[in-house]
Amino acid sequence: MRKLRRLAENIGFGFAVLVLIAPAILVFLWMLSLSLKNELDNTAWPPVFIPDPPTLDNYRDVFARNDFLLYAWNSVIVSFGATFLALVIGVPAGYGIAKMRAMRAAALILIARITPGLSYLIPLFLLFQWLEMTGTLWPILITHLVITVPIVVWVMISFFEGLPTELEEAALVDGATIWQAFRHVAMPLARPGITVATILAFIFSWNNFVFAMVLAGRETRTLPVAVNNMLTFEQISWGPLSAAALLVTLPVLLLTLLAQKQIVAGLTAGGVKGV
């Protein structure tokens, strides 16, 4: 009976996971199918799922209608820059909030995290316009800190709260300053949390569309804007649109697959006090 119960539990768990991930997998496969078919098959009824024959014309169209490599380079600069600055600001901030138990500051960070980015867009646009910075990468990079810094701070607060205080207290007793205790004791222990914060900040920065759409110039657009360029007033070209979306999603997808163990291990460690 125990074996049957365990088998039933495993089957039920597998079925629940399948139900949860099936829509995402179906959407991804349908996008892949659209990107490999011509426009006639993409608008056919009943729908054609398997391309016959498959074609790469949609991907060629993406590179022909966009300066895709330039947009990719802009995305790399903005995403890596915003993630690096968020770590420089957010990791010490998370440590200070966690050790001082500044709950009001933590609540403020949470509010900043859940506030829609559009709420910041108009005042930031007016500010950058006044500073004559619009059309460069700096406004996009700076506005992405609105997204990345709260993520890093909020993740690191939970990690630093879970660290044993005895190690830092021992370092302080031995004559270390609070900065030395943070750098040589807390940061190495919180490395899984820093890894998770880095990955999440990079993903959210890479996928951001609104800030680049409004603040970027013709030469400073990022990859999500390239997807929008596939839309025309005459019609929606589903093939090039799906191809562009897959190309934009591919780096984030590969990063998530390669770092999934670190993400799970980091989130699990940060959720247990005293680890």
N, C-alpha and C positions, 0 to 999 in steps of 0.2 A: 504493500500500500504506500509505503514511504517513497519507493522508486517511482510509482505511478504518479504520486502527487508532485514529485520533483519534475518528472517529465511534463506533466500538465502545466506546471509553473513556467518551465522553459518555453514550451510551445506558446503559452499566453504572452509571455514577455516578447518572444520573437514576432508574434503577430502584432502586438502593440507598436513595436519599433517599425515594422513594415508599414503599418497604417500612417505613422507619423512622417516617415521619410519618402513614402511613395509619391505624394504630390510634387515634392521638390525634384525627385529623380525624373518623373514624367515631364515636368516643365523643361528640365535641362535636356532631356532626349528630344523633346519636340523642337527646342531651339536649334539643337544640332541638326535635326532633320531639315528644318527650314533653311539653314545656312548652306546645305549641300544640294538643294533643289533649285530649279529655275522658277521664275515668277509664275509661269503657267501652272506648274504642279503645286505651288504654294497657295494658289487661289482655287484649286480644283475642288469639286464636290462630287462624291465623298472625298474626304481628305486623304492625301497620299502620305503615308508615314515613312516608308522606306524609299530613299531616292533611287530612281532608275532611269538613267545612270546618275551617279553622284557627280557634282561639278564644284569646282573651286572658283567659279566666276564671281560669286558674291564676295569672297575674301579679296579678290583682285580689285573689285569695285570699291571696297572699303579703303584700300591703300591709294586707289586712283582719285577718289573724291575727297580725301583728307590727307593732310601731312601727318600721317599716323605716327611715324617715328619721332617727330618733334613733339607731338602730344604725349607720347609715351615718356620721353625724356622730361617733359614738364611735370608729369605725374610722379616720376621717380624723385625729382628734386623736391617737390612740394611734400610728398608723403614721407620721405626719409627726413627732410628738414623739420617738418611738424612733429614727427615722432621723436626725433632727437631732442628738440627743445622741450617737448612735453615731459620726457624723462628727466631732463636737467631740472625742470621746475617741479614736476609732480612727485618724484621720489622723495626729495627732502621735505616737501610740503606734507605728503602722506605720513612721513615719520614724525614730524612735529605735531600734526593733529592727533595721531595715534597715541603718542607718549604724553601729551598734555590733556588728552581726553576732551578735546575741544569739540563738543557735540554740535554747537551752533555752526562752527566752521564746516563740519562734515555735512550738516543739513544744507548749508549754502552750496557746497560742492554738488550735492545731490540735485538741488534745484537747478543749478547750471547745467547739469547733465541731462535732465529731462525736459528742459526748455527747448522748444523747436528752434532750429538754427535761423529760420526766417525772422525770428524776433530780433536777432542781432544784425540782420542784413542791411536794413535801411540806415540806421545810424553809422554803421561801419562804412557803408558805401559813401555816405556824405562826408565822413572823416577822410577817407582815402582820396575822394575827389578834391577836397579842400587842400590836401597835401600833395596833389598832383601825382599820385602813385598808381592810379588806375591804369590798367593795360600792362602792368608788370607782374612778376611772380610774387613779389613781396606781400601785396594785399591778400592773395590766396593763402600763402603760407601762414600769415598772421591770423587770418580768420579761422584756419583749420585748428589753431590752438584752442579755440572755443570748444571744439569737439574733443581733441586729444587730451588736453590737460585734465579735465574732469574725470575722464576714463582712468588715466594713470593714477590720479590722486585717490579715487574711490577704491580701485583695486589694491593699491599699496596700503591704504589704511587698514584693511582687513588682514593683510599679511603681517604688518608690524604689530598689530594688536595681538596676533597669535604667537609672536616670538616670546620665548622665556626671558623675563627681565633679569634673571640672575646673572646671565652672561654679561649684559651691559653694566650692571651694578658692579660686577667684579672688575671690569675694565676701568670704571670710574674710580674704584678704590685703589687700583694700581697706578693711578695718576693720569689716566687718559682724559682728554677733554671730551665734551659731548659730541663734537664733530668727529673726533678720532673713534669714539665708540660707534657712531653711526657708520663711518666709512669702513672700519676694519672688523666690526662685529655684526651689526645689523644688516648691512648690505649683502655680504656673502650669504647669510642665512636666508635673506629674502630674494635670492636669485631666481627661484621659480616664479615668484610674483612679478619680478621685473620682466621676465620672459613673457608671461601672459599679458602684462600691460603693454609691452612693446608690440606684440602681435595684434592685439585688439585695436590699439591706437592706429597702427599702420592700416589695418583693414578699413576702419571707419574713415580715415583720411583718404585712402585710395578711392573709395566708393562715393565720396561726396560730389554732388553735382551742382547744387544751387549756388554755392559761392563762386565756383569757377565760371558758371554760366553768366553771372552778373558782373563779376569783377575782372574777368580775363579779357585780354585783347585778342586779335586775330592770331598773334604769334605766341600767346601765353595760355592757350586753352589746354585743358587736361583731357585724359582719355574718356571720362564719362560724357564730356561735351561732344566727342567724336560720334558717340551713339546718337545723340540728338541731331547731328548733322545728316543722318540718314533719313530723317523725316523731311518730306517735301509737301508743298501745298497741293500738288496734283494728286498724289497717292502715297500710300505707305508701302514702301518696298520691303516686304517681310524678309527676304533673303539677306540683303546687305545689313538690315537692322539686326537680325539675329547673329550674323557673322561678327559685326562690331561688338555686340553685347558679349559674345563668347570670348572674343579677344581681350576685352576689358576684364572679364571675370576670371580668366585663366590664371593670372599671377596670384590672385587672392585664393583661388581654389587650390593651387599647388602649395602655397604657403600653409594653408589650413591642413591639408593632408599630410605634409611633411612634419608639421609641428603639433599634430593632434595629441600625441602622448604628453608633450610638455604642457599643453593647455590643460588637459585633464588632470595631470599631476599637480600643476600649479594651483588650479582652482580648488582641488581637493585639499591641498596643504593649507591654503588660505582660509578654508572653511572650518578648520579644527583648531581650537585654542590650545596653545602650549606646544604646537608642533615645532 
